[in-house]
């Protein structure tokens, strides 16, 4: 008597019912809810499968139909492979640990027993059989990998297809999913309202927040009740936003390629202005804030060896954020992609992202060029923090610079001086005593003329660059942690002890 062979855990099955709507056509009043066809034991299933003498095995899939009334017609179902479901499952289970991902069963190693399956009239169940050839698995891959066959119901012939609505197995809807489909027009005549920033994205006054929230909630409830079709369309759009966001997150699984891959016509970074030279020893990357600065720097630069990468305002504080949140920022990932050297990740949970290779750096100088005001200093600090967290070697090896931009332009007759601090301005003015002169305060890089920008900021012969070169790495780490890290109490004490030194620079009105 031959001993039976079984395989355990070599094949799993990720089964998704699309909740196909099977409308009740009998008109019975005792039908308490809409009939649905579904895959029995929906979700993840492990199988112990008996192996035949020809080294094949049969994977059974069971269909069912629910409802409170009898099934009075044949229900014909179709099913397909759904790789997106497996991709989502792998991401939610293992995140960036791609080496742990389940693999889809290779095509050609399995066959379905039919193209469609029927739940007969009067019956509640049907079975599909999938034949798996272990010999072909060994030919196309490894028999010892963890394989999954993700399946979903795709149609119900002769019956209306139910809508793919939000299910319990899905992740939660976030405010951002709603926000992407929300437009609010408000006339606010309050003299007490204060806002989070110039875009007026959020209101800081708690009493205004509460009043507006209560008002909008009440009005929306009435509107949705009176306009159910509009409410349905809004809900569908929110669900589309959610799933689009999740799809975008799954595309970040290939973050290694995104951060260190080559830039070509199919893999370009928006608004990045390259230089012409391929000589890395000459090439310089200017990191500037906003489109206005981009325009001025672009007109002033030497396009032969100076490239420009604009960032949109204040980037994420990378010292406080985790890697998942950091790499969701398009600004940061685009900048890292332009650098080309990858990132240094000191976290075993995200070890696959540690792609840093100094030899792949595309620039001899990385120049942070921001406005000479408080906002500019903060943006500069945030960029330095990002480099310190993700590419500290660039700082340690002396590739990072800060471009000093003048605060004042002093003109006397046909001669012009540029002052980079109040002290320099006062010293220059002292030499012009008794003469007529004009002083102009720089309002930002976007306001500068190209000639001035080239002379003061871009020309290697006349510009001022500060090389960021920490002499004490440990002390630098302590300062970054104190000012931008999680040590809130230490930061308060530091401000209390040293804040008076910077009152002249504070924007207090």
C-alpha positions as CSV (number, residue, x, y, z in Angstrom):
1,X,0.0,0.0,0.0
2,X,1.4,3.3,-1.1
3,X,1.8,6.0,1.5
4,X,-0.2,9.2,0.8
5,X,1.8,12.4,0.3
6,X,0.6,15.8,1.4
7,X,1.9,19.4,1.1
8,X,1.4,21.8,3.9
9,X,1.6,25.5,3.7
10,X,3.3,25.5,0.3
11,X,0.2,27.0,-1.2
12,X,-2.0,29.5,0.5
13,X,-5.1,31.1,-1.0
14,X,-6.1,34.8,-0.6
15,X,-9.8,34.8,-1.4
16,X,-11.8,38.0,-1.9
17,X,-15.6,38.0,-2.4
18,X,-16.7,41.1,-4.4
19,X,-20.1,40.8,-2.8
20,X,-21.9,40.4,-6.0
21,X,-25.4,41.7,-5.7
22,X,-28.0,38.9,-6.4
23,X,-31.3,40.8,-6.4
24,X,-34.3,39.1,-5.0
25,X,-36.7,38.6,-8.0
26,X,-39.4,36.8,-6.1
27,X,-40.7,39.9,-4.5
28,X,-41.0,38.2,-1.1
29,X,-41.4,40.6,1.7
30,X,-39.5,38.3,4.0
31,X,-36.2,38.9,2.2
32,X,-34.5,40.9,4.9
33,X,-31.3,41.8,3.0
34,X,-29.9,41.6,-0.5
35,X,-28.7,38.2,-1.6
36,X,-25.0,38.0,-2.1
37,X,-22.8,35.4,-3.8
38,X,-19.5,34.9,-2.0
39,X,-16.4,32.7,-1.6
40,X,-16.9,30.5,1.4
41,X,-14.2,31.1,4.1
42,X,-13.4,34.4,2.5
43,X,-9.9,35.7,3.3
44,X,-6.6,33.9,3.9
45,X,-6.7,30.1,3.8
46,X,-4.0,27.6,4.3
47,X,-4.4,24.1,2.8
48,X,-3.1,20.6,3.4
49,X,-3.3,19.1,-0.1
50,X,-3.0,15.4,-1.0
51,X,-0.4,14.8,-3.8
52,X,-1.3,12.4,-6.5
53,X,1.2,9.9,-8.1
54,X,1.8,12.3,-11.0
55,X,2.9,15.0,-8.5
56,X,-0.2,17.1,-8.9
57,X,-2.8,18.2,-6.4
58,X,-6.3,19.7,-6.4
59,X,-7.1,23.0,-4.6
60,X,-10.9,23.4,-4.0
61,X,-12.7,26.7,-3.9
62,X,-16.2,26.8,-2.6
63,X,-18.9,29.4,-3.6
64,X,-22.1,30.2,-1.8
65,X,-25.2,32.4,-1.9
66,X,-26.8,33.9,1.1
67,X,-30.2,35.4,1.8
68,X,-33.3,34.7,3.7
69,X,-35.3,33.3,0.8
70,X,-34.5,30.4,-1.5
71,X,-32.3,30.7,-4.5
72,X,-34.7,30.4,-7.4
73,X,-32.3,30.7,-10.4
74,X,-29.0,29.5,-11.7
75,X,-26.2,31.9,-10.7
76,X,-23.2,31.8,-13.0
77,X,-19.9,33.1,-11.5
78,X,-16.5,33.9,-12.9
79,X,-13.2,34.3,-11.1
80,X,-9.8,35.7,-11.8
81,X,-6.3,36.1,-10.4
82,X,-6.0,39.4,-8.4
83,X,-2.3,40.3,-7.9
84,X,-3.2,43.7,-6.4
85,X,-4.8,42.0,-3.5
86,X,-1.7,40.0,-2.7
87,X,0.5,43.2,-3.1
88,X,-1.8,45.0,-0.6
89,X,-1.7,42.0,1.8
90,X,2.1,41.8,1.7
91,X,2.5,45.6,2.3
92,X,0.1,45.6,5.3
93,X,1.7,42.5,6.8
94,X,5.4,43.2,6.2
95,X,5.7,46.8,5.0
96,X,9.2,47.3,3.6
97,X,10.5,43.8,4.4
98,X,10.1,42.6,0.8
99,X,12.2,39.5,1.4
100,X,9.4,38.2,3.6
101,X,6.7,38.7,0.9
102,X,4.5,35.8,-0.3
103,X,4.9,35.1,-4.0
104,X,2.1,34.6,-6.5
105,X,1.9,31.0,-7.8
106,X,3.7,31.1,-11.2
107,X,1.4,31.1,-14.3
108,X,1.5,27.8,-16.0
109,X,1.7,25.8,-12.8
110,X,-2.1,25.6,-12.3
111,X,-5.2,25.2,-14.4
112,X,-8.9,25.9,-13.6
113,X,-11.4,23.1,-14.2
114,X,-13.8,25.6,-16.0
115,X,-14.1,29.2,-17.2
116,X,-17.2,29.8,-15.0
117,X,-19.1,28.0,-12.2
118,X,-22.8,27.7,-11.5
119,X,-24.7,27.7,-8.3
120,X,-27.8,25.8,-9.5
121,X,-31.4,26.9,-8.8
122,X,-32.5,25.6,-5.5
123,X,-28.9,25.1,-4.3
124,X,-26.7,27.3,-2.1
125,X,-23.2,26.1,-3.0
126,X,-20.9,25.2,-5.8
127,X,-17.2,24.1,-6.0
128,X,-14.4,25.1,-8.3
129,X,-11.3,22.9,-8.7
130,X,-7.8,24.2,-9.4
131,X,-5.1,21.7,-10.5
132,X,-1.6,22.5,-9.3
133,X,1.4,20.8,-11.0
134,X,4.4,20.6,-8.5
135,X,6.7,19.5,-11.3
136,X,6.1,22.8,-13.1
137,X,6.6,24.8,-9.9
138,X,10.1,23.2,-9.6
139,X,10.8,24.1,-13.2
140,X,9.6,27.8,-12.9
141,X,10.6,28.5,-9.3
142,X,11.3,26.9,-6.0
143,X,9.0,24.3,-4.5
144,X,10.0,25.6,-1.0
145,X,8.8,29.2,-1.5
146,X,5.6,30.4,0.2
147,X,3.2,30.6,-2.7
148,X,-0.2,32.3,-2.7
149,X,-3.0,32.2,-5.3
150,X,-5.0,35.5,-4.9
151,X,-8.5,35.0,-6.3
152,X,-11.7,37.1,-6.5
153,X,-15.1,36.9,-8.0
154,X,-15.4,39.1,-11.0
155,X,-18.9,38.7,-12.4
156,X,-22.4,37.2,-11.9
157,X,-23.9,36.4,-15.3
158,X,-27.6,37.3,-15.6
159,X,-27.6,39.2,-12.4
160,X,-26.7,42.8,-11.6
161,X,-23.2,43.2,-10.2
162,X,-23.1,44.7,-6.7
163,X,-20.9,47.7,-6.1
164,X,-17.5,47.2,-4.6
165,X,-18.2,49.1,-1.4
166,X,-16.2,49.7,1.7
167,X,-15.7,46.4,3.7
168,X,-14.7,45.6,7.2
169,X,-11.4,44.1,6.0
170,X,-10.2,47.4,4.5
171,X,-8.1,49.9,6.3
172,X,-9.7,53.0,7.8
173,X,-10.7,56.0,5.8
174,X,-8.6,59.0,6.8
175,X,-9.3,62.7,6.8
176,X,-7.0,63.2,3.9
177,X,-9.2,60.9,1.8
178,X,-12.1,63.2,2.5
179,X,-10.1,66.4,2.2
180,X,-9.1,65.5,-1.4
181,X,-12.7,65.8,-2.4
182,X,-13.6,68.7,-0.2
183,X,-13.9,72.3,-1.2
184,X,-15.0,74.8,1.4
185,X,-15.8,78.5,0.6
186,X,-16.1,80.6,3.7
187,X,-16.7,84.3,4.3
188,X,-15.2,85.1,7.7
189,X,-15.7,88.6,9.1
190,X,-14.3,87.8,12.5
191,X,-11.4,90.0,13.8
192,X,-10.5,87.3,16.3
193,X,-9.7,84.4,13.9
194,X,-6.1,83.3,13.6
195,X,-4.8,80.7,11.2
196,X,-2.2,78.0,11.1
197,X,-0.4,79.5,8.1
198,X,-0.8,81.8,5.1
199,X,-2.8,79.1,3.2
200,X,-5.4,79.3,6.0
201,X,-5.6,75.5,6.1
202,X,-6.6,75.4,9.7
203,X,-8.0,77.7,12.4
204,X,-6.1,78.0,15.6
205,X,-9.0,79.4,17.7
206,X,-10.7,76.5,19.5
207,X,-14.1,78.3,19.9
208,X,-14.2,79.1,16.1
209,X,-13.2,75.4,15.3
210,X,-16.0,74.1,17.5
211,X,-18.6,76.5,16.1
212,X,-17.7,75.8,12.5
213,X,-17.6,72.0,13.1
214,X,-21.1,72.0,14.7
215,X,-22.5,74.2,11.9
216,X,-21.0,72.1,9.1
217,X,-22.1,68.8,10.6
218,X,-25.7,69.9,11.0
219,X,-25.8,71.3,7.5
220,X,-24.2,68.3,5.9
221,X,-26.5,65.9,7.7
222,X,-29.5,67.8,6.3
223,X,-28.0,67.9,2.8
224,X,-27.2,64.2,2.7
225,X,-30.7,63.3,3.8
226,X,-32.3,65.5,1.2
227,X,-29.9,64.6,-1.6
228,X,-29.1,60.8,-1.2
229,X,-27.7,60.5,-4.7
230,X,-25.2,63.3,-4.1
231,X,-24.3,61.7,-0.8
232,X,-23.7,58.4,-2.6
233,X,-21.4,60.0,-5.2
234,X,-19.5,61.8,-2.4
235,X,-19.0,58.5,-0.5
236,X,-17.8,56.8,-3.7
237,X,-15.3,59.6,-4.4
238,X,-14.0,59.3,-0.9
239,X,-13.5,55.5,-1.4
240,X,-11.8,56.2,-4.7
241,X,-9.4,58.6,-2.9
242,X,-8.7,56.1,-0.2
243,X,-7.9,53.3,-2.6
244,X,-5.8,55.6,-4.8
245,X,-3.8,56.6,-1.8
246,X,-3.3,53.0,-0.8
247,X,-2.2,52.2,-4.4
248,X,0.3,55.1,-4.3
249,X,1.6,53.8,-1.0
250,X,2.1,50.3,-2.5
251,X,4.1,51.9,-5.4
252,X,6.5,53.1,-2.8
253,X,7.5,49.5,-2.1
254,X,10.1,50.0,-4.8
255,X,11.5,52.9,-2.9
256,X,15.1,51.7,-3.5
257,X,14.8,52.2,-7.2
258,X,13.0,55.5,-6.7
259,X,15.7,57.0,-4.5
260,X,18.8,55.8,-6.4
261,X,17.7,55.0,-9.9
262,X,18.7,56.9,-13.0
263,X,16.8,60.0,-14.1
264,X,15.6,59.9,-17.7
265,X,12.6,61.1,-19.6
266,X,10.5,58.4,-18.0
267,X,11.8,58.9,-14.5
268,X,12.2,62.6,-14.2
269,X,11.7,64.9,-11.2
270,X,9.2,67.7,-11.6
271,X,10.7,71.2,-11.7
272,X,14.3,69.9,-11.4
273,X,16.6,72.0,-13.6
274,X,19.7,70.0,-14.6
275,X,23.0,71.2,-15.8
276,X,24.8,70.2,-19.0
277,X,28.1,68.8,-17.7
278,X,28.6,65.2,-16.8
279,X,31.7,65.9,-14.9
280,X,30.8,65.3,-11.2
281,X,33.9,67.1,-10.0
282,X,32.4,70.4,-11.4
283,X,28.7,69.9,-10.9
284,X,26.8,71.8,-8.2
285,X,23.2,71.4,-7.0
286,X,21.4,74.5,-5.6
287,X,18.5,73.7,-3.3
288,X,16.2,76.7,-3.3
289,X,12.8,77.5,-1.7
290,X,9.8,78.0,-4.0
291,X,9.2,78.8,-7.6
292,X,10.1,82.5,-7.3
293,X,13.6,81.7,-6.1
294,X,13.8,79.1,-8.8
295,X,13.2,81.7,-11.5
296,X,15.8,84.1,-10.2
297,X,18.5,81.4,-9.7
298,X,17.7,79.8,-13.1
299,X,18.4,83.2,-14.8
300,X,21.5,83.9,-12.8
301,X,23.2,80.4,-12.9
302,X,25.8,79.0,-15.2
303,X,23.9,76.3,-16.9
304,X,27.1,74.4,-17.7
305,X,27.7,73.1,-14.1
306,X,24.9,74.5,-11.8
307,X,21.6,72.6,-11.4
308,X,18.6,73.7,-9.4
309,X,16.2,71.7,-7.2
310,X,13.3,73.7,-5.8
311,X,11.5,72.7,-2.6
312,X,8.0,73.8,-1.7
313,X,8.3,75.6,1.6
314,X,9.1,74.0,4.9
315,X,9.7,70.3,4.5
316,X,9.0,67.6,7.1
317,X,11.1,67.5,10.3
318,X,13.0,64.3,9.6
319,X,14.4,64.0,13.1
320,X,11.0,63.5,14.6
321,X,9.3,61.5,11.8
322,X,9.6,57.8,11.2
323,X,10.9,56.4,7.9
324,X,7.4,55.5,6.7
325,X,6.3,59.1,7.0
326,X,9.5,60.5,5.6
327,X,9.3,58.5,2.4
328,X,5.7,59.4,1.9
329,X,6.9,63.0,1.3
330,X,7.3,63.6,-2.4
331,X,9.5,66.6,-1.7
332,X,12.0,64.5,0.2
333,X,12.0,61.5,-2.1
334,X,12.4,63.8,-5.1
335,X,15.4,65.5,-3.5
336,X,17.0,62.2,-2.6
337,X,16.4,61.0,-6.1
338,X,18.2,64.0,-7.5
339,X,21.2,63.4,-5.1
340,X,21.4,59.9,-6.5
341,X,23.4,58.3,-3.6
342,X,20.5,56.6,-1.8
343,X,19.9,56.8,2.0
344,X,21.5,55.6,5.2
345,X,18.9,53.8,7.3
346,X,19.8,52.6,10.8
347,X,16.7,50.6,11.5
348,X,16.6,46.8,11.1
349,X,12.9,47.1,10.3
350,X,13.7,49.1,7.2
351,X,17.1,47.6,6.3
352,X,16.2,47.1,2.7
353,X,16.0,50.9,2.3
354,X,19.7,51.3,3.2
355,X,20.9,51.9,-0.3
356,X,23.6,54.6,0.3
357,X,26.6,54.6,-2.0
358,X,28.7,57.7,-2.1
359,X,30.1,56.7,-5.5
360,X,26.6,57.3,-7.0
361,X,26.4,61.0,-5.7
362,X,25.8,63.2,-8.8
363,X,27.3,66.5,-7.3
364,X,30.5,67.9,-6.0
365,X,28.7,70.6,-4.1
366,X,25.2,70.6,-2.5
367,X,24.4,74.2,-1.8
368,X,21.4,75.1,0.4
369,X,20.2,78.5,-0.9
370,X,17.4,80.2,1.1
371,X,16.2,83.7,1.9
372,X,18.1,85.6,4.5
373,X,15.1,85.8,6.9
374,X,13.7,83.7,9.7
375,X,11.6,81.5,7.4
376,X,14.6,81.0,5.2
377,X,16.8,80.0,8.2
378,X,14.1,77.5,9.3
379,X,13.9,75.9,5.8
380,X,17.7,75.7,5.7
381,X,17.7,74.0,9.1
382,X,15.0,71.5,8.0
383,X,17.0,70.6,4.9
384,X,20.2,70.2,7.0
385,X,18.2,68.0,9.4
386,X,17.0,65.8,6.5
387,X,20.6,65.4,5.2
388,X,21.8,64.7,8.8
389,X,19.1,62.0,9.3
390,X,19.2,60.3,5.8
391,X,22.6,61.1,4.3
392,X,25.0,62.1,7.2
393,X,28.0,61.0,5.2
394,X,27.5,63.9,2.8
395,X,27.9,66.3,5.7
396,X,30.9,64.5,7.2
397,X,32.7,64.3,3.9
398,X,32.2,68.1,3.2
399,X,29.7,68.0,0.3
400,X,27.1,70.3,1.9
401,X,27.3,74.1,1.8
402,X,25.2,77.1,2.7
403,X,25.0,80.0,0.3
404,X,25.0,83.3,2.1
405,X,22.6,85.8,0.5
406,X,23.0,89.5,1.2
407,X,20.6,91.3,3.6
408,X,21.3,94.8,2.2
409,X,22.4,96.5,-1.0
410,X,24.1,99.8,-0.5
411,X,24.6,102.2,-3.4
412,X,26.6,105.3,-3.5
413,X,27.0,107.1,-6.8
414,X,28.0,104.3,-9.2
415,X,29.4,101.9,-6.6
416,X,27.5,99.1,-4.9
417,X,28.2,97.2,-1.7
418,X,26.5,94.1,-0.4
419,X,26.1,93.6,3.4
420,X,25.4,90.1,4.7
421,X,24.7,91.2,8.3
422,X,23.7,94.3,10.2
423,X,27.3,94.7,11.4
424,X,28.6,94.7,7.8
425,X,25.9,97.3,6.9
426,X,26.9,99.5,9.7
427,X,30.6,99.2,8.8
428,X,30.0,100.1,5.2
429,X,27.7,103.1,6.1
430,X,30.4,104.4,8.5
431,X,32.8,104.7,5.6
432,X,30.2,106.7,3.6
433,X,29.7,109.4,6.3
434,X,28.9,112.7,4.7
435,X,28.0,111.1,1.3
436,X,24.6,110.4,-0.1
437,X,23.8,106.7,-0.3
438,X,20.8,104.4,-0.7
439,X,20.1,101.2,1.3
440,X,17.8,98.5,0.0
441,X,16.7,95.6,2.2
442,X,16.6,92.2,0.4
443,X,13.1,90.8,0.5
444,X,14.0,87.4,-0.8
445,X,15.9,85.6,-3.5
446,X,12.9,85.9,-5.8
447,X,13.2,89.7,-5.7
448,X,16.9,89.7,-6.7
449,X,18.0,90.7,-10.2
450,X,19.9,88.0,-12.1
451,X,23.1,90.0,-12.2
452,X,23.0,90.6,-8.4
453,X,22.2,86.9,-7.8
454,X,25.1,85.8,-10.0
455,X,27.5,88.2,-8.3
456,X,26.5,87.5,-4.7
457,X,25.3,83.9,-4.7
458,X,26.3,81.9,-7.8
459,X,29.6,83.1,-9.1
460,X,32.4,80.9,-7.6
461,X,34.8,83.8,-7.6
462,X,32.6,86.3,-5.6
463,X,30.0,84.2,-3.7
464,X,30.1,83.3,-0.1
465,X,29.7,79.6,0.8
466,X,29.7,78.2,4.3
467,X,31.0,74.6,4.3
468,X,28.9,72.4,6.7
469,X,31.6,70.4,8.4
470,X,30.8,69.2,11.9
471,X,34.0,68.9,14.0
472,X,32.2,67.0,16.8
473,X,29.6,64.5,15.5
474,X,28.4,63.7,19.0
475,X,27.9,67.3,19.9
476,X,26.1,67.9,16.5
477,X,23.7,65.1,17.3
478,X,23.0,66.5,20.7
479,X,22.2,70.0,19.2
480,X,19.9,68.5,16.5
481,X,18.1,66.4,19.1
482,X,17.7,69.4,21.4
483,X,16.3,71.8,18.8
484,X,14.4,69.5,16.5
485,X,14.0,66.2,18.3
486,X,11.6,64.8,20.9
487,X,13.3,66.5,23.9
488,X,10.6,69.1,24.4
489,X,11.5,69.9,28.0
490,X,15.1,70.4,27.1
491,X,14.1,72.7,24.3
492,X,12.0,74.8,26.7
493,X,14.9,75.2,29.1
494,X,17.2,76.1,26.3
495,X,14.9,78.9,25.1
496,X,14.4,80.1,28.7
497,X,18.1,80.4,29.2
498,X,19.2,81.7,25.8
499,X,16.1,83.2,24.1
500,X,17.0,86.8,25.2
501,X,20.1,86.7,22.9
502,X,17.9,86.5,19.8
503,X,15.1,88.9,20.6
504,X,16.3,91.3,17.9
505,X,15.8,88.6,15.3
506,X,12.3,87.5,16.5
507,X,9.3,88.3,14.4
508,X,7.2,90.0,17.1
509,X,4.6,92.6,16.2
